Amino acid sequence: MSVTIIDKYQIGKSGKISIKPYFDSSISNMGLENYQMSLMDGVYHEEQLACLELNGIKRYVTGLNEFAPEVKMLPADERAAKIREIREVVASLEQDLAANVVDPESKTFWKEITLLKPDNDEFWSRISLRCGNDPVFLDPIKDPYDLIKLYAIEAGGFSIVSKSLEAAGSRATPPKFFLDKLETTAANRTSISKLRNQALSQLQKLFDKQPNKLFLVSKVVDANSTQYTKNTPNDILYENMDNYINGFGVDKDKKKTAQIFLDASRLDMETLKLKAIVKDATQYRMITTKSDGMIYDLDTGSALGRTPSDVVAFLKNPLNEEVMVKLMSNVEGMWNS
């Protein structure tokens, strides 16, 4: 097998990677999430390779078709590299499965292919996946059919399997399984863990040394910002932000929540306070968006901008100091109540 393919999938000495059940412990799934399961015990999902049909012509989503739209849409240099990779893999598979030796550089390459032609319905219709709660190990070095399944999964050929843990977590409707490519999956998990730890470390620093900034950060990141006043104990702020960072709030994406908290905590105090003022002023109905799409200060009638960021920039402008002072006084009056 080509070194390029081994490197592509970061395959170790065993050559094995696996398809594992995907679950999110924060999403209820009949209690199965508590046992790190996506299906009931003994249940399996089996799916044939996806096939698209247009004007009576079938096209299987194999990842090994250089004529597929996703390949044609690549920039010229990337497309050429992808075609070379596809032909190299197809030539290797053709030799293993059909004892047919074809030169990947041949000008009549696809005419010489007998088994893995993109339109060979008899062959591609027999490619399927069967997955359950136990990992399904794939060995693309020793088993040519496993290599075919790998390329198909990468191309989106099986709806029940995501091509990575990260891709599974970003789907609107989570898949039942994901492709675990060992190092990439571990790296993804580690990156989320590192980001979360950074955010938690920053939270501890704010709690210990900058309680006023912790108050403002809580205002900016929490959807229910008006629950916090100057009388809110720091321990409550800490607990709520800890839950937020760990994805226990409305937003379950731990990577996203940790990053949002870090970004807010790194803002200078002026910007942070103005963002908190604008957010709560909206909640208190002191400013509102009108039919023309502009945000207005209801007290002064001033047009402040089209987005919260525009409003912050408006309030920072020394020419608008009067509007800023009045709005800040009104909002802080609510904070001090």
Residue pairs with C-beta under 8 A, 6 or more apart in sequence:
1 92
1 140
1 141
1 147
2 88
2 89
2 92
4 85
4 88
5 85
5 88
5 89
5 140
5 147
6 15
6 141
8 85
9 17
9 140
9 150
9 181
10 181
10 182
10 183
10 184
11 17
11 140
11 141
12 182
14 139
15 139
15 140
15 141
15 142
16 137
16 138
16 139
17 137
17 138
17 140
17 150
17 179
17 180
17 181
17 182
18 135
18 136
18 137
18 138
18 179
18 180
19 129
19 131
19 135
19 136
19 138
19 153
19 161
19 177
19 178
19 179
19 180
20 135
20 177
20 178
20 180
21 36
21 37
21 38
21 39
21 131
21 132
21 133
21 176
21 177
22 38
22 162
22 165
22 168
22 174
22 175
22 176
22 177
22 178
23 29
23 32
23 33
23 36
23 37
23 38
24 33
24 169
24 174
24 252
25 33
25 34
25 36
26 33
26 247
26 248
26 252
27 33
27 174
27 252
29 38
30 40
32 38
32 39
32 40
37 133
38 133
38 176
38 177
39 45
39 132
39 133
39 176
41 133
42 132
43 132
43 133
44 130
44 131
44 132
45 130
45 131
45 132
45 160
45 176
45 177
46 128
46 129
46 130
46 131
47 128
47 129
47 158
47 159
47 160
48 125
48 127
48 128
49 60
49 61
49 62
49 124
49 125
49 127
49 128
49 152
49 157
49 158
50 60
50 61
50 156
50 157
50 158
50 159
51 58
51 59
51 60
51 61
51 124
51 125
52 58
52 59
52 60
52 61
53 59
57 119
58 119
58 121
59 65
59 68
59 118
59 119
60 118
60 121
60 124
60 125
60 127
60 157
61 68
61 152
61 155
61 156
61 157
62 68
62 118
62 124
62 127
62 148
62 151
62 152
62 155
62 157
63 86
63 151
63 152
63 153
63 154
63 155
63 157
64 86
64 89
64 90
64 93
64 116
64 118
64 148
64 151
64 152
65 71
65 86
65 118
66 82
66 83
66 86
66 87
67 118
68 118
68 155
70 155
71 79
71 82
71 83
71 86
72 79
74 82
84 104
87 104
87 105
87 109
88 104
89 147
89 151
90 102
90 104
90 113
90 116
91 101
91 102
91 103
91 104
91 109
92 144
93 115
93 116
93 144
93 147
93 148
94 100
94 101
94 102
94 113
94 114
94 115
94 116
95 101
95 102
96 144
97 115
97 116
97 144
98 114
98 115
100 112
100 113
100 114
100 115
102 109
102 112
102 113
103 109
106 112
110 117
110 118
115 123
116 123
117 123
127 145
127 148
127 149
127 152
129 136
129 149
129 153
129 158
129 160
129 161
130 136
131 160
131 161
131 176
131 177
135 180
138 146
138 149
138 150
139 146
140 146
140 147
140 150
149 158
150 179
152 158
153 161
153 163
153 179
154 163
154 179
156 163
159 175
160 175
160 176
160 177
161 175
161 176
161 177
161 178
161 179
162 168
162 171
162 175
162 177
162 178
162 179
163 178
163 179
164 178
164 179
164 181
164 184
164 185
164 188
165 178
165 180
165 185
165 188
165 189
166 188
167 178
168 174
168 175
168 178
169 253
178 185
191 255
192 254
192 255
192 258
195 255
195 258
195 259
195 262
196 245
196 246
196 254
196 255
196 258
198 258
198 262
199 245
199 257
199 258
199 259
199 261
199 262
199 265
200 242
200 245
202 261
202 262
202 265
203 214
203 238
203 241
203 242
203 245
203 261
203 265
206 213
206 214
206 217
206 265
207 214
207 234
207 237
207 238
211 234
211 237
213 265
213 269
213 272
214 234
214 237
214 238
214 241
215 228
215 230
215 232
215 237
216 269
216 272
216 273
216 275
216 276
217 241
217 261
217 264
217 265
217 272
218 225
218 228
218 237
218 240
218 241
219 225
219 228
219 276
219 279
219 280
220 264
220 267
220 272
220 275
220 276
220 279
221 241
221 244
221 257
221 260
221 261
221 264
222 228
222 240
222 241
222 244
222 249
223 249
223 250
225 276
225 279
225 280
225 283
226 280
226 283
226 284
226 334
228 237
228 335
229 334
229 335
229 336
229 337
230 335
230 336
240 249
241 261
243 249
244 251
244 257
244 261
245 254
245 257
245 258
245 261
246 254
246 257
247 253
247 254
247 257
249 257
251 257
264 272
264 275
267 275
270 316
271 312
271 316
274 312
274 315
274 316
274 324
275 308
275 312
277 315
277 327
277 328
277 331
277 332
278 287
278 308
278 311
278 312
278 315
279 308
280 331
280 334
280 335
281 287
281 327
281 330
281 331
282 288
282 308
284 330
284 331
284 334
285 298
286 297
286 298
286 299
286 327
286 330
286 331
287 295
287 296
287 297
287 298
287 304
287 311
287 327
288 295
288 296
288 298
289 295
289 296
290 296
293 306
294 303
294 304
294 305
294 306
295 303
295 304
295 305
295 306
295 307
295 308
295 310
295 311
296 302
296 303
296 304
297 304
297 323
297 327
299 326
299 327
299 330
300 322
300 323
300 326
302 320
302 323
304 310
304 311
304 314
304 315
304 323
305 311
305 313
305 314
314 320
314 323
315 323
315 324
315 327
316 324
